[in-house]
């Protein structure tokens, strides 16, 4: 997956002339904070260089994860077409770009972000979008009272930065602001999965309908050390490779997400939980199924249409 052309061009302009060594060091520090889920009261993008390091090192992968999550939600609920967006912990507007790409009819967006440098960069980038965009300076746990309701509410790679005790109240408030759908995206780690499970249970109790990735409302059938997550391959730009000292022109971003709607989805049979294993005339799929179970299924040529669908299926896809 690649960034939209207008976003990629905007990022390139903002990074033009930035000393590579300083960008690389800031990206290293930023990545360490994300991986360690550091909660020391400091913003990850506290300074201008940290915000620019995010553009180079993290924005492409985060965009890919959010875009894939929204794509799966739209596939499960095709009649949903949001006109307004609220993104909480917006960074430089990553989810805004993903939502605008998924739903071109998006008319207005409100983005809540505590980092001044991230908001400044986000405002510059968002000038290329058709939607009317309002930025609010604020903290996800303290300033949601200033945020308006929206058809679509998103919170991406944010819960891992917050104190666990604050999450239930935050989720309650986010759901209260979501007129149509709430989408939560977290890193594809066991800890990210556990946070998503807690959010899932809370929203089901509140009357929400799971749209994706789960094909059911039953308890998650997976148990540790296994966990639910997905991956999206991301194309690396020249500055992306330079910042990460990487030679491979791509990377795989692992993520976990949850899309919950006010209205039930039409439903689907299963979600592919791992990369399919193909052989001569057969495909092995690990599936989360509509009856609330997880199972390995071997599909062969004898299965006709099911085999043809299985051959085209990828990790994270839904099966009819």
C-alpha positions as CSV (number, residue, x, y, z in Angstrom):
1,X,0.0,0.0,0.0
2,X,1.2,3.5,-0.8
3,X,0.2,6.9,0.5
4,X,-2.2,9.0,-1.6
5,X,-0.3,11.1,-4.1
6,X,-1.3,14.4,-2.5
7,X,-0.2,13.2,0.9
8,X,3.0,11.8,-0.3
9,X,3.9,15.0,-2.1
10,X,3.0,17.1,1.0
11,X,5.2,14.9,3.2
12,X,8.1,15.2,0.7
13,X,7.8,19.0,0.8
14,X,7.8,19.1,4.6
15,X,10.9,16.9,4.8
16,X,12.8,18.7,2.2
17,X,16.1,20.1,3.6
18,X,15.7,18.3,7.0
19,X,19.2,16.9,8.0
20,X,19.1,13.2,7.5
21,X,21.1,12.4,10.6
22,X,18.8,14.4,12.8
23,X,15.8,12.9,11.3
24,X,17.2,9.4,11.7
25,X,18.0,10.0,15.4
26,X,14.5,11.4,16.1
27,X,12.9,8.5,14.3
28,X,14.9,6.0,16.4
29,X,13.8,7.7,19.6
30,X,10.2,7.9,18.4
31,X,10.2,4.2,17.5
32,X,11.6,3.2,20.9
33,X,8.9,5.1,22.7
34,X,6.2,3.5,20.6
35,X,7.6,0.0,21.0
36,X,8.0,0.3,24.7
37,X,4.5,1.9,25.1
38,X,6.2,4.6,27.1
39,X,3.8,6.6,29.4
40,X,6.0,9.2,31.1
41,X,3.7,12.2,30.7
42,X,5.6,13.4,27.6
43,X,4.1,13.5,24.1
44,X,5.7,11.3,21.6
45,X,5.7,14.2,19.1
46,X,6.6,16.9,21.6
47,X,9.0,18.7,19.2
48,X,9.1,19.7,15.5
49,X,11.8,17.1,14.7
50,X,9.8,14.3,16.4
51,X,6.8,15.2,14.3
52,X,8.8,15.2,11.1
53,X,10.3,11.9,12.1
54,X,6.8,10.5,12.4
55,X,6.1,11.6,8.8
56,X,9.2,9.7,7.6
57,X,9.1,6.6,9.8
58,X,5.6,6.0,11.0
59,X,3.0,7.8,8.9
60,X,3.1,5.3,5.9
61,X,2.6,2.2,8.2
62,X,-0.1,3.9,10.4
63,X,-1.9,5.1,7.3
64,X,-1.9,1.5,5.8
65,X,-3.3,0.0,9.0
66,X,-6.0,2.6,9.4
67,X,-6.9,2.4,5.7
68,X,-7.1,-1.4,5.8
69,X,-9.3,-1.2,8.9
70,X,-11.7,1.2,7.3
71,X,-11.8,-0.8,4.1
72,X,-12.9,-3.9,6.0
73,X,-15.5,-1.9,7.9
74,X,-16.9,-0.5,4.7
75,X,-16.9,-3.9,3.1
76,X,-19.0,-5.3,6.0
77,X,-21.4,-2.3,6.1
78,X,-21.5,-0.9,2.6
79,X,-24.5,1.3,3.3
80,X,-22.4,3.3,5.8
81,X,-21.2,6.5,4.1
82,X,-20.1,9.1,6.7
83,X,-20.2,12.8,6.1
84,X,-18.4,13.8,9.3
85,X,-15.4,12.5,11.1
86,X,-14.0,12.9,14.6
87,X,-10.5,11.6,15.1
88,X,-9.1,11.6,18.6
89,X,-5.3,11.7,19.1
90,X,-5.1,12.6,15.4
91,X,-1.3,13.2,15.0
92,X,-0.8,15.0,11.7
93,X,-4.2,13.7,10.3
94,X,-3.3,10.2,9.3
95,X,-6.8,8.8,9.9
96,X,-8.4,11.8,8.2
97,X,-6.5,11.0,5.0
98,X,-7.5,7.3,5.2
99,X,-11.2,8.2,5.8
100,X,-11.2,10.7,2.9
101,X,-9.7,8.1,0.6
102,X,-12.2,5.4,1.7
103,X,-15.2,7.7,1.6
104,X,-14.7,10.6,-0.8
105,X,-18.0,12.1,0.2
106,X,-16.6,13.1,3.6
107,X,-17.5,16.7,4.1
108,X,-16.1,17.8,7.5
109,X,-13.7,16.5,10.1
110,X,-12.7,17.5,13.6
111,X,-9.3,16.4,14.8
112,X,-8.2,16.4,18.4
113,X,-4.5,16.5,19.0
114,X,-2.3,17.6,21.9
115,X,1.0,18.1,20.0
116,X,1.4,21.6,18.6
117,X,4.0,20.5,16.0
118,X,1.8,17.6,14.8
119,X,-1.2,19.9,14.5
120,X,0.8,22.5,12.5
121,X,2.0,19.8,10.1
122,X,-1.5,18.3,9.9
123,X,-3.0,21.7,9.0
124,X,-0.5,22.1,6.1
125,X,-1.1,18.6,4.8
126,X,-4.9,18.9,5.1
127,X,-5.0,21.9,2.7
128,X,-5.0,19.4,-0.1
129,X,-8.3,17.8,1.0
130,X,-11.8,18.9,0.0
131,X,-13.3,18.3,3.4
132,X,-13.7,21.2,5.9
133,X,-11.2,20.4,8.7
134,X,-11.2,21.8,12.3
135,X,-8.3,21.2,14.7
136,X,-8.7,21.2,18.4
137,X,-5.7,21.4,20.8
138,X,-6.4,18.9,23.5
139,X,-5.8,15.6,25.3
140,X,-7.9,12.5,24.5
141,X,-8.8,11.9,28.2
142,X,-9.4,15.5,29.2
143,X,-10.8,17.5,26.3
144,X,-13.4,15.4,24.6
145,X,-16.1,17.7,25.9
146,X,-15.0,20.2,23.2
147,X,-15.4,17.6,20.4
148,X,-18.6,17.4,18.4
149,X,-20.4,14.2,17.6
150,X,-19.7,12.7,14.1
151,X,-20.9,9.9,11.9
152,X,-17.5,8.2,12.2
153,X,-15.2,8.4,15.2
154,X,-11.7,7.0,15.0
155,X,-8.9,6.5,17.5
156,X,-5.8,5.0,16.1
157,X,-2.6,4.0,18.0
158,X,-3.7,6.0,21.0
159,X,-5.0,3.7,23.7
160,X,-1.5,2.2,24.1
161,X,-0.3,5.7,25.1
162,X,-2.8,6.1,27.9
163,X,-3.1,4.8,31.5
164,X,-5.2,1.6,31.5
165,X,-7.4,2.9,34.2
166,X,-8.6,5.8,32.0
167,X,-9.7,3.6,29.0
168,X,-13.2,2.5,30.0
169,X,-14.3,6.1,30.6
170,X,-12.7,7.2,27.3
171,X,-14.3,4.4,25.3
172,X,-17.7,5.3,26.8
173,X,-17.3,8.9,25.7
174,X,-16.1,8.0,22.3
175,X,-19.1,5.7,21.7
176,X,-21.4,8.5,22.9
177,X,-19.9,10.8,20.2
178,X,-20.2,8.2,17.4
179,X,-23.4,8.7,15.4
180,X,-22.7,5.8,13.1
181,X,-19.5,3.9,13.8
182,X,-16.5,3.8,16.1
183,X,-13.2,2.4,14.8
184,X,-10.3,1.7,17.1
185,X,-6.9,0.6,15.8
186,X,-4.0,-0.6,18.0
187,X,-0.6,-2.1,17.4
188,X,-0.8,-5.8,16.4
189,X,0.8,-7.0,19.6
190,X,-0.6,-9.3,22.3
191,X,-1.0,-6.1,24.5
192,X,-2.9,-4.3,21.7
193,X,-5.2,-7.3,21.2
194,X,-6.0,-7.4,24.9
195,X,-6.9,-3.7,24.8
196,X,-9.1,-4.3,21.8
197,X,-10.8,-7.3,23.6
198,X,-11.6,-5.0,26.6
199,X,-13.1,-2.3,24.2
200,X,-15.0,-5.0,22.4
201,X,-16.6,-6.3,25.5
202,X,-17.5,-2.8,26.7
203,X,-19.1,-1.8,23.5
204,X,-21.1,-5.0,23.1
205,X,-22.5,-4.4,26.6
206,X,-23.4,-0.9,25.5
207,X,-25.4,-2.2,22.6
208,X,-22.9,-1.9,19.8
209,X,-22.8,-4.2,16.8
210,X,-19.4,-5.6,15.8
211,X,-18.8,-4.8,12.1
212,X,-15.2,-6.0,11.8
213,X,-13.0,-7.9,12.1
214,X,-15.2,-10.4,14.1
215,X,-18.1,-12.2,12.3
216,X,-19.9,-12.6,15.6
217,X,-20.6,-11.1,19.0
218,X,-19.4,-14.1,21.0
219,X,-16.3,-14.0,23.1
220,X,-13.0,-14.2,21.1
221,X,-12.2,-17.8,20.5
222,X,-8.4,-17.3,20.5
223,X,-6.4,-17.8,23.7
224,X,-2.8,-16.8,24.6
225,X,-0.2,-17.3,23.4
226,X,-2.2,-16.9,20.2
227,X,-3.7,-13.5,19.5
228,X,-5.7,-11.8,16.7
229,X,-3.9,-9.4,14.5
230,X,-3.4,-8.5,10.8
231,X,-0.7,-7.1,8.6
232,X,-0.5,-4.7,5.6
233,X,2.6,-4.4,3.4
234,X,3.8,-0.8,3.1
235,X,5.9,0.6,0.3
236,X,8.9,2.5,1.6
237,X,9.9,5.8,0.0
238,X,13.6,6.8,-0.3
239,X,13.4,9.0,2.8
240,X,11.6,6.2,4.7
241,X,14.4,3.8,3.9
242,X,17.0,6.4,4.7
243,X,15.5,7.2,8.1
244,X,15.3,3.5,9.1
245,X,18.6,2.4,7.5
246,X,16.6,-0.1,5.5
247,X,17.4,-1.6,2.2
248,X,14.2,-3.6,1.6
249,X,11.7,-1.4,-0.3
250,X,8.7,-2.5,1.9
251,X,7.8,-3.3,5.5
252,X,4.9,-5.2,7.1
253,X,2.8,-3.3,9.6
254,X,1.0,-5.5,12.1
255,X,-2.2,-4.1,13.7
256,X,-5.4,-5.0,15.3
257,X,-8.7,-3.1,15.0
258,X,-12.3,-3.0,16.0
259,X,-15.2,-1.4,14.0
260,X,-18.5,-1.1,16.0
261,X,-21.7,0.3,14.5
262,X,-25.0,1.6,15.7
263,X,-26.6,-0.7,13.1
264,X,-25.9,-4.4,12.6
265,X,-23.9,-5.5,9.6
266,X,-25.3,-7.9,7.0
267,X,-22.9,-10.5,8.2
268,X,-20.3,-12.8,6.7
269,X,-19.2,-16.3,7.3
270,X,-15.6,-16.0,8.4
271,X,-12.4,-13.8,8.7
272,X,-9.0,-15.1,7.6
273,X,-6.8,-14.9,10.7
274,X,-3.4,-15.8,9.2
275,X,-1.6,-15.9,5.9
276,X,-3.2,-18.7,3.8
277,X,-1.1,-21.8,3.1
278,X,-1.5,-22.9,-0.5
279,X,-0.5,-26.2,-2.1
280,X,-1.3,-28.1,-5.2
281,X,-5.1,-28.0,-5.5
282,X,-5.6,-27.0,-1.9
283,X,-5.6,-24.0,0.5
284,X,-5.4,-24.1,4.3
285,X,-7.1,-21.2,6.0
286,X,-7.2,-20.2,9.7
287,X,-10.7,-18.8,10.2
288,X,-12.7,-16.9,12.8
289,X,-16.2,-18.2,12.1
290,X,-19.7,-16.8,12.5
291,X,-20.6,-19.4,15.1
292,X,-17.9,-17.9,17.5
293,X,-15.3,-20.5,16.9
294,X,-11.8,-20.5,15.3
295,X,-10.8,-23.4,13.1
296,X,-8.3,-24.5,10.5
297,X,-10.1,-25.4,7.2
298,X,-8.6,-27.2,4.3
299,X,-10.4,-26.3,1.0
300,X,-9.7,-28.2,-2.1
301,X,-10.6,-28.1,-5.8
302,X,-13.5,-30.4,-5.0
303,X,-15.1,-27.5,-3.1
304,X,-15.7,-25.5,-6.3
305,X,-16.5,-21.8,-5.7
306,X,-15.2,-22.0,-2.1
307,X,-11.8,-23.1,-3.4
308,X,-11.7,-20.3,-6.0
309,X,-12.5,-17.8,-3.2
310,X,-10.0,-19.3,-0.9
311,X,-7.2,-19.0,-3.5
312,X,-7.9,-15.3,-3.8
313,X,-8.2,-14.7,0.0
314,X,-5.6,-12.9,1.9
315,X,-4.8,-12.4,5.6
316,X,-7.6,-10.3,7.1
317,X,-10.2,-10.8,4.3
318,X,-13.8,-11.8,5.0
319,X,-15.3,-14.8,3.3
320,X,-19.0,-14.9,2.3
